[in-house]
């Protein structure tokens, strides 16, 4: 909102007369927002405010959905109008999404028939399209592996026999990356091939690998990775059509299974899984997340901030129910997760909601603890405290020869039970009216979580985790999906 006040001595009622005169708090917000929104508008005629807002809503919620910014100057806010909501809402157009053609489906089947190692890559658009049921049905019909992208982590049950894992240079599982690297056909379902998923795209152009890219937005197809077949379509429609066409053939076109047999990747997935059963102290982050996952219900919400805590979680925390793994993706914001956890709990009060974060991120969302207390929102704040800006420290160690600047958060706190901990988040939370407790042993994590649930109140659990940089989470060491050590033996 352009900031100027109606009691200014030079205020004039003519439309937007003060725009561009550097009034108090004025900023060119429309111009600033355009690069990061689907659309940005300024209202210049208050009498058309209802139509203006309705148009913005339609823009935001149809086609490829996205945020729309509305700039409402103060003078236009003061215009009085009459609105017939029935007429206004009745004018909302039907969202006619593009659909895959019969030729698209036929070509896809031909490519599947020629493939020896095909894989379905599920992106975040599968959730947006409410198409997770269709994804599961398609995978089971084709009997080929499913790998998820960073934003698609919760689009496919992670304990399903056809789940291979996650893809990425950081937000990955070893078997997920291995499956993508070795595949000869990748069908990207409503994903973007974003940089944290793909890394060096040469992996997708080697050894004759073919890419089918299905996306609602034609601008995304071929933008990052060359495709042999680009399909502009609603992903739900595409998956339904492909499953029906394949079923009509009466035979598996892919070479992964014969008719009547089932592919089961469970043991292979376990073989490549990262180690989590550490018994050393301070608590390893892997063990802390294992205890949390074992305690929570299958449909619990977990929200994340950006940082090493999110990377640990994305590498280790299994998801089973759509729209339960909440993160900001490419925005990469610290301080976001606690508000997201509260929103999820308000929307689904019967389900558990946990914010997984590090001490660096909690320092940026402390005020939200007071919000949870004021409105009595029973979320669990699961803070893994290593007294570091952990992700930045890890990059300083790996890529800048250990030159560490402004990433150490520990200091001598004489008023803290553990003087070398820095901020005492338990006391900080209690000062805002939220119960909390400190956990220093992995055996105490589940009992603490149980007390948090039983309290029916917002609750903070501060888990002291290992700050040793030698125990850092895995990154790609060459910027590509094949740049990992897939086991401790390598």
NUKOLSE-787154 format. One record per residue (C-alpha): residue in one letter; x, y, z negated. Coordinates in pm, whole numbers, m for minus. Layout:
N
a  X  Y  Z
...
END
This chain:
490
x  0  0  0
x  141  336  94
x  192  518  m232
x  42  862  m264
x  m210  999  m510
x  m544  1174  m460
x  m465  1434  m725
x  m154  1560  m540
x  m189  1932  m469
x  m127  1878  m100
x  m366  1581  m68
x  m585  1607  241
x  m874  1378  332
x  m791  1351  699
x  m695  1001  801
x  m351  899  670
x  m236  1259  679
x  47  1197  433
x  189  888  603
x  550  950  694
x  600  1250  463
x  790  1051  195
x  526  1077  m76
x  577  904  m412
x  643  528  m363
x  582  551  11
x  747  285  224
x  698  179  587
x  552  m146  459
x  382  m249  784
x  704  m219  980
x  899  m395  704
x  653  m684  684
x  608  m756  1055
x  917  m979  1090
x  809  m1207  803
x  430  m1222  847
x  191  m1354  1109
x  50  m1002  1135
x  67  m668  951
x  m195  m396  982
x  m266  m49  844
x  m627  63  802
x  m676  399  974
x  m1056  418  963
x  m1214  334  629
x  m1559  295  783
x  m1433  m21  954
x  m1272  m173  643
x  m1501  m478  633
x  m1431  m574  994
x  m1062  m499  936
x  m1037  m738  640
x  m1246  m1003  816
x  m1021  m992  1121
x  m714  m1030  899
x  m867  m1334  729
x  m944  m1499  1063
x  m590  m1430  1183
x  m438  m1579  868
x  m648  m1896  864
x  m679  m1998  1229
x  m428  m2145  1470
x  m90  m2174  1304
x  m175  m2040  960
x  35  m1766  808
x  36  m1459  581
x  m118  m1131  692
x  m36  m802  523
x  m299  m528  494
x  m190  m172  421
x  m480  24  272
x  m392  393  228
x  m556  558  m70
x  m772  795  133
x  m919  504  330
x  m989  311  8
x  m1219  591  m103
x  m1450  568  199
x  m1793  428  104
x  m1950  180  347
x  m2239  m64  363
x  m2164  m425  458
x  m2397  m706  567
x  m2191  m1005  455
x  m2417  m1256  629
x  m2360  m1089  964
x  m1988  m1044  898
x  m1925  m1404  790
x  m2148  m1537  1066
x  m1918  m1379  1322
x  m1623  m1598  1218
x  m1504  m1785  1529
x  m1458  m2160  1541
x  m1091  m2255  1523
x  m1049  m2439  1853
x  m708  m2598  1812
x  m519  m2735  2113
x  m541  m3110  2158
x  m303  m3364  2305
x  m404  m3474  2653
x  m447  m3833  2770
x  m128  m3786  2969
x  57  m3684  2651
x  m59  m3998  2474
x  28  m4221  2770
x  378  m4074  2792
x  428  m4119  2419
x  333  m4486  2446
x  577  m4530  2734
x  860  m4383  2528
x  767  m4602  2231
x  771  m4908  2456
x  1127  m4830  2566
x  1250  m4756  2211
x  1435  m5004  1993
x  1455  m4792  1677
x  1168  m4537  1678
x  1082  m4327  1373
x  803  m4089  1272
x  933  m3763  1123
x  664  m3599  910
x  678  m3221  866
x  495  m2980  640
x  229  m2919  903
x  88  m3265  831
x  m22  m3135  491
x  m153  m2809  636
x  m359  m3005  890
x  m496  m3231  613
x  m364  m3522  818
x  m187  m3743  562
x  m449  m4018  593
x  m402  m4016  970
x  m23  m4032  928
x  m49  m4340  709
x  m291  m4503  955
x  m61  m4428  1251
x  250  m4563  1077
x  68  m4882  981
x  m68  m4922  1334
x  272  m4873  1497
x  468  m5047  1219
x  758  m4804  1245
x  947  m4615  969
x  843  m4275  835
x  1097  m4012  732
x  989  m3681  579
x  1134  m3332  622
x  1193  m3081  344
x  841  m2941  361
x  685  m3279  432
x  816  m3462  125
x  472  m3541  m15
x  299  m3624  314
x  366  m3999  287
x  370  m4223  m26
x  732  m4277  m123
x  667  m4635  m234
x  497  m4737  91
x  668  m5027  273
x  719  m4808  582
x  875  m4515  397
x  1243  m4483  487
x  1319  m4163  298
x  1390  m3794  345
x  1600  m3613  602
x  1832  m3321  544
x  2178  m3187  472
x  2079  m3140  107
x  1712  m3230  55
x  1759  m3590  160
x  1784  m3956  71
x  2067  m4167  216
x  1842  m4420  386
x  1625  m4144  527
x  1922  m3980  695
x  2059  m4316  809
x  1726  m4399  971
x  1716  m4070  1162
x  2080  m4090  1271
x  2041  m4444  1404
x  1700  m4389  1567
x  1675  m4380  1945
x  1332  m4209  1942
x  1217  m3947  1690
x  855  m3828  1693
x  847  m3499  1502
x  498  m3452  1363
x  428  m3085  1284
x  780  m3004  1169
x  1013  m2725  1278
x  1356  m2892  1279
x  1454  m2631  1019
x  1823  m2591  939
x  1815  m2761  599
x  1657  m3064  763
x  1869  m3086  1074
x  2205  m2928  1000
x  2427  m2966  1305
x  2179  m3054  1580
x  2439  m3254  1772
x  2314  m3558  1579
x  1988  m3528  1774
x  2153  m3512  2114
x  2395  m3803  2086
x  2373  m4164  2201
x  2068  m4108  2420
x  1839  m4017  2131
x  1502  m3891  2257
x  1278  m3641  2081
x  900  m3606  2100
x  792  m3285  1929
x  428  m3230  1832
x  347  m2882  1703
x  56  m2640  1702
x  288  m2355  1799
x  444  m2387  2143
x  722  m2150  2035
x  859  m2418  1802
x  895  m2687  2068
x  1249  m2705  2198
x  1354  m2403  1992
x  1614  m2594  1789
x  1639  m2945  1931
x  1592  m3036  2300
x  1287  m3253  2357
x  1203  m3512  2617
x  833  m3452  2550
x  679  m3144  2390
x  313  m3165  2290
x  122  m2854  2181
x  m154  m3003  1969
x  m326  m3024  1637
x  m122  m3299  1474
x  m426  m3475  1327
x  m587  m3506  1670
x  m261  m3632  1819
x  m217  m3903  1556
x  m577  m4023  1584
x  m553  m4047  1963
x  m216  m4223  1956
x  m330  m4479  1699
x  m648  m4554  1894
x  m460  m4586  2223
x  m202  m4817  2070
x  m467  m5032  1906
x  m647  m5066  2238
x  m335  m5224  2388
x  m358  m5515  2147
x  19  m5536  2109
x  298  m5348  1937
x  472  m5132  2196
x  759  m5056  1958
x  1026  m5320  1908
x  1018  m5296  1528
x  755  m5565  1477
x  565  m5838  1652
x  185  m5848  1649
x  62  m5969  1311
x  389  m5895  1127
x  455  m5613  883
x  769  m5406  838
x  880  m5365  476
x  1166  m5126  403
x  1140  m5147  24
x  1455  m5349  m41
x  1660  m5158  215
x  1546  m4830  63
x  1649  m4950  m284
x  1985  m5069  m152
x  2074  m4718  m33
x  1917  m4530  m325
x  2131  m4301  m536
x  2225  m4410  m885
x  2004  m4272  m1166
x  2058  m4503  m1466
x  2348  m4309  m1615
x  2408  m4351  m1990
x  2671  m4083  m2038
x  2630  m3760  m2233
x  2569  m3476  m2171
x  2265  m3605  m1985
x  2316  m3647  m1614
x  2060  m3461  m1402
x  1983  m3786  m1220
x  1883  m3954  m1547
x  1674  m3657  m1661
x  1470  m3666  m1339
x  1433  m4044  m1359
x  1285  m4014  m1710
x  1049  m3739  m1594
x  927  m3934  m1289
x  868  m4250  m1492
x  661  m4055  m1744
x  439  m3850  m1513
x  120  m3967  m1345
x  134  m4043  m974
x  m74  m3735  m891
x  115  m3491  m1115
x  220  m3158  m965
x  586  m3065  m973
x  688  m2713  m869
x  1039  m2592  m801
x  1254  m2285  m786
x  1546  m2264  m547
x  1877  m2396  m670
x  2057  m2713  m763
x  1762  m2831  m973
x  1548  m2836  m657
x  1816  m3026  m466
x  1851  m3286  m741
x  1474  m3328  m739
x  1444  m3355  m362
x  1710  m3624  m357
x  1569  m3830  m644
x  1208  m3749  m737
x  954  m3971  m564
x  614  m3836  m457
x  300  m4037  m392
x  10  m3795  m347
x  m16  m3516  m85
x  30  m3154  m188
x  189  m3235  m523
x  552  m3143  m447
x  557  m2764  m449
x  851  m2561  m317
x  913  m2249  m112
x  1108  m2410  171
x  1307  m2166  378
x  1217  m1871  156
x  1436  m2021  m116
x  1309  m1811  m406
x  1418  m1841  m767
x  1153  m1761  m1028
x  864  m1890  m813
x  796  m2230  m962
x  638  m2144  m1297
x  367  m1934  m1135
x  305  m2216  m887
x  275  m2470  m1169
x  19  m2251  m1344
x  m180  m2210  m1024
x  m188  m2587  m969
x  m300  m2647  m1327
x  m578  m2390  m1299
x  m699  m2549  m974
x  m679  m2907  m1110
x  m695  m2885  m1490
x  m726  m3263  m1528
x  m385  m3325  m1369
x  m36  m3279  m1510
x  164  m2982  m1382
x  538  m2942  m1438
x  785  m2674  m1332
x  1126  m2833  m1270
x  1396  m2567  m1281
x  1739  m2470  m1405
x  1839  m2214  m1664
x  1934  m1964  m1391
x  1586  m1974  m1244
x  1416  m1963  m1584
x  1600  m1641  m1650
x  1407  m1497  m1357
x  1061  m1615  m1464
x  1069  m1573  m1842
x  782  m1325  m1833
x  559  m1598  m1688
x  596  m1793  m2012
x  399  m1513  m2176
x  140  m1541  m1899
x  97  m1912  m1972
x  60  m1834  m2342
x  m185  m1547  m2293
x  m415  m1749  m2068
x  m353  m2082  m2246
x  m242  m2268  m1932
x  m100  m2608  m2041
x  192  m2642  m1802
x  520  m2811  m1887
x  843  m2620  m1822
x  1118  m2877  m1768
x  1439  m2675  m1779
x  1762  m2859  m1699
x  2018  m2632  m1862
x  2379  m2659  m1744
x  2454  m2294  m1833
x  2542  m2226  m1471
x  2417  m2086  m1147
x  2476  m2444  m1043
x  2424  m2435  m668
x  2640  m2125  m621
x  2908  m2269  m850
x  2912  m2590  m649
x  2956  m2398  m324
x  3231  m2186  m479
x  3414  m2504  m577
x  3364  m2682  m245
x  3392  m2407  12
x  3592  m2131  m159
x  3871  m2328  m329
x  3718  m2301  m672
x  3706  m1921  m683
x  3429  m1883  m941
x  3258  m1549  m976
x  2945  m1462  m1180
x  2811  m1818  m1199
x  2895  m1905  m1562
x  2592  m1830  m1784
x  2729  m1969  m2109
x  2837  m1740  m2392
x  2880  m1759  m2768
x  2531  m1711  m2914
x  2571  m1702  m3293
x  2194  m1709  m3345
x  2154  m2030  m3144
x  2162  m2379  m3296
x  2414  m2471  m3029
x  2638  m2165  m3017
x  2793  m2257  m2681
x  2459  m2277  m2502
x  2404  m1914  m2417
x  2034  m1826  m2405
x  1822  m2025  m2652
x  1519  m2082  m2430
x  1329  m2267  m2703
x  1338  m1968  m2937
x  1266  m1736  m2645
x  953  m1936  m2559
x  843  m1950  m2922
x  878  m1573  m2940
x  618  m1554  m2661
x  385  m1802  m2827
x  485  m2120  m2641
x  603  m2434  m2816
x  937  m2577  m2713
x  1207  m2823  m2805
x  1569  m2896  m2721
x  1664  m3238  m2582
x  2026  m3359  m2577
x  1978  m3735  m2526
x  1797  m3908  m2239
x  1610  m4135  m2479
x  1435  m3828  m2620
x  1298  m3699  m2288
x  983  m3913  m2265
x  882  m3857  m2631
x  922  m3482  m2576
x  705  m3502  m2265
x  442  m3694  m2458
x  433  m3427  m2728
x  398  m3164  m2457
x  100  m3343  m2302
x  m60  m3412  m2641
x  m35  m3047  m2742
x  m273  m2937  m2466
x  m75  m2612  m2458
x  200  m2462  m2246
x  524  m2630  m2352
x  893  m2584  m2278
x  1143  m2870  m2281
x  1504  m2756  m2256
x  1723  m3047  m2147
x  2097  m2999  m2184
x  2252  m3153  m1872
x  2606  m3217  m1758
x  2780  m2901  m1624
x  3083  m3095  m1494
x  3136  m2998  m1129
x  3268  m3347  m1056
x  2912  m3470  m1101
x  2774  m3242  m830
x  2488  m3347  m608
x  2569  m3471  m259
x  2590  m3228  31
x  2670  m3294  391
x  3045  m3253  424
x  3037  m3176  796
x  2709  m2990  835
x  2537  m3288  994
x  2306  m3564  873
x  2580  m3824  909
x  2820  m3633  684
x  2740  m3828  368
x  2890  m4101  163
x  2595  m4335  146
x  2721  m4539  m148
x  2978  m4517  m424
x  3188  m4780  m244
x  3253  m4557  60
END
